[in-house]
Amino acid sequence: MYDVAIIGGGVIGGSIARELSRFQLDTVLLEACAEVGFGTTKTNSGIIHPGHHSSPDTLKGQLVVRGNQLYDSLHQELNFGFRRIGEIVVAQSREDLPILEQLKKQGEEKGVPGLEMWDKARLQREEPNLSHTLLAALYAPSAGVINPYEFVFALLENAIANGVVLKVNSPVTKIEKREKILLLQTPGETLSARFVLNCAGVFSDKISQLVGLEDFTIHPRKGEEYMLDKRLKGLVRRLVFPVPKASTKGTLIIPTFDGTIMVGPTAEDTEDRYDASTTYEGSDRVFQFVNKICPSITERDTITEFAGLRAVSSTNDFIIGPTRVPGFINVAGIQSPGLTSAPAIAEYVRDILIEEGLLLEEKESFNPFVASPPRFAMLGLEKQRELIEKNSLFAKVACRCELVTEAEIHDAIDHGARTLDGIKFRSRAGMGRCQGGFCSIRCMDILAERLNQSFTDLSKRGSNSWIVTEMVNEQHPKMREG
Ligand SMILES: Cc1cc2nc3c(=O)[nH]c(=O)nc-3n(C[C@H](O)[C@H](O)[C@H](O)COP(=O)(O)OP(=O)(O)OC[C@H]3O[C@@H](n4cnc5c(N)ncnc54)[C@H](O)[C@@H]3O)c2cc1C
């Protein structure tokens, strides 16, 4: 019997799990996928928004500024990739200018720090590679970029270290109401909990229906993103936004935490909750638009592309709160800026649980820190030599594009990677120009050896994403070692 069961191991479930791990509670997190963070959380723009884009009349507009502020202390404690690089919203026409003023006013009323209007001359000085046809910009220094998957891995690692139980490959298929408790069924077991938090992203309406609630529906909105070659590093220094539209913040230029430039996302409604496809139309739209703002960006620089689904709810806002079913709490419809708001959502949900009667006693033993994973490529020669002296696997490079060593692949597995994507998102092996063309096989060798599995057991991201279906030469891995 758990005090709290969290359904969904994205950034929302992860943030709540970590917040609850401060208290003397029995908490379990049930995740359908093979690893945490494999839903919308790993397929977004990775922006920590300042908060001036969303209206204060919405819950998302209320939580976003607090969420942004909490990232500094979280970063110090959990050591994920995060940097405040600032953002500019650019005016392409005279009609855009009053919208910039309006955004500035809205931001100031919401407490967004440091907002500044830049005229054309200042904009050209600060970002010389943007189009000289742009008229002005609104600058927000508190905008940041983050590696969202690293954040969720660190949240869960810390939550687990502080007592939370994580069960992956555990899709909740049935929920039964009993007096004062809820029974949750997964393919492997049945669990009971006093409180159930529905953090299931694009499936949160389906989870709600499991307890007989039909109050809202989720309408996925797909966003395609295009990652560009590292040769463009430094082309723009800040996040670049057009003036926003009703359904989207528009197509953006995103200098990622790791120094690549990403462009996107699109915004297309879809019925398919598994749609991760990118399209010619999406690519055309993104590059035609971005090219007007930054003429030297072209689609020829694309090294990879992906798509994610925003969990847009029928209320077009976050749906967070208790329901008619005692103990069942929705944390649903967490569309953008959900990544930014996640730490504030965790506090908000903690307070709801207190109001609903959960006693929270702080744990003296709570340790807020997670050690950062080794990042060989980021170190100077002296430090690299020191690491190699301690562990010779640091001298074996697995991924040449990103300079990731075998020691880092082992470290990723030590910290929970069970799939090829799990290794990639923890170590960066496979994220460079060749996109895993060279290193995938070495990562698979190590993963197979460490998990005592054959190649045919390994998957890219769990469920049916098999990489090898049949071994033609069973000795293949051994032969390569020889
Ligand atoms: C293209 C795009 C760009 C975005 N950019 C930004 C941005 O820059 N900044 C920002 O703040 N926000 C951004 N967002 C929004 C942000 O990504 C989301 O708000 C956030 O990731 C939502 O997290 P989540 O935990 O609710 O959902 P998810 O990450 O989808 O997690 C839900 C989890 O629930 C699991 N699950 C589902 N059903 C079950 C079940 N039956 N049993 C157990 N587990 C289940 C899923 O497997 C999944 O892991 C963007 C979104 C998209 C699509």
The ligand as a Gaussian input file, in Angstrom:
#p B3LYP/6-31G(d) Opt

LIG

0 1
 C        7.458000      20.078000     -29.947000
 C        7.314000      20.501000     -28.503000
 C        8.101000      21.526000     -28.009000
 C        7.962000      21.921000     -26.682000
 N        8.815000      22.852000     -26.192000
 C        8.730000      23.220000     -24.899000
 C        9.652000      24.154000     -24.378000
 O       10.585000      24.568000     -25.050000
 N        9.496000      24.560000     -23.098000
 C        8.475000      24.102000     -22.321000
 O        8.354000      24.571000     -21.189000
 N        7.626000      23.153000     -22.763000
 C        7.739000      22.695000     -24.035000
 N        6.911000      21.733000     -24.515000
 C        5.954000      21.114000     -23.604000
 C        6.619000      20.071000     -22.714000
 O        7.444000      19.223000     -23.464000
 C        5.536000      19.272000     -22.002000
 O        4.681000      20.161000     -21.346000
 C        6.100000      18.284000     -20.994000
 O        7.121000      17.504000     -21.533000
 C        4.961000      17.405000     -20.497000
 O        5.507000      16.445000     -19.631000
 P        4.613000      15.258000     -19.079000
 O        5.389000      14.607000     -18.026000
 O        3.249000      15.773000     -18.751000
 O        4.382000      14.328000     -20.349000
 P        5.278000      13.120000     -20.921000
 O        6.691000      13.460000     -21.002000
 O        4.613000      12.676000     -22.170000
 O        5.137000      12.019000     -19.800000
 C        3.973000      11.253000     -19.651000
 C        4.414000       9.840000     -19.367000
 O        3.278000       9.053000     -19.045000
 C        3.523000       7.748000     -19.519000
 N        2.240000       7.043000     -19.608000
 C        1.228000       7.236000     -20.493000
 N        0.234000       6.365000     -20.250000
 C        0.624000       5.600000     -19.195000
 C        0.037000       4.516000     -18.483000
 N       -1.155000       4.017000     -18.829000
 N        0.726000       3.969000     -17.455000
 C        1.950000       4.431000     -17.100000
 N        2.555000       5.459000     -17.749000
 C        1.900000       6.027000     -18.780000
 C        4.175000       7.990000     -20.871000
 O        4.882000       6.857000     -21.314000
 C        5.066000       9.183000     -20.581000
 O        6.388000       8.821000     -20.254000
 C        7.007000      21.303000     -25.838000
 C        6.226000      20.255000     -26.339000
 C        6.389000      19.855000     -27.655000
 C        5.587000      18.716000     -28.170000

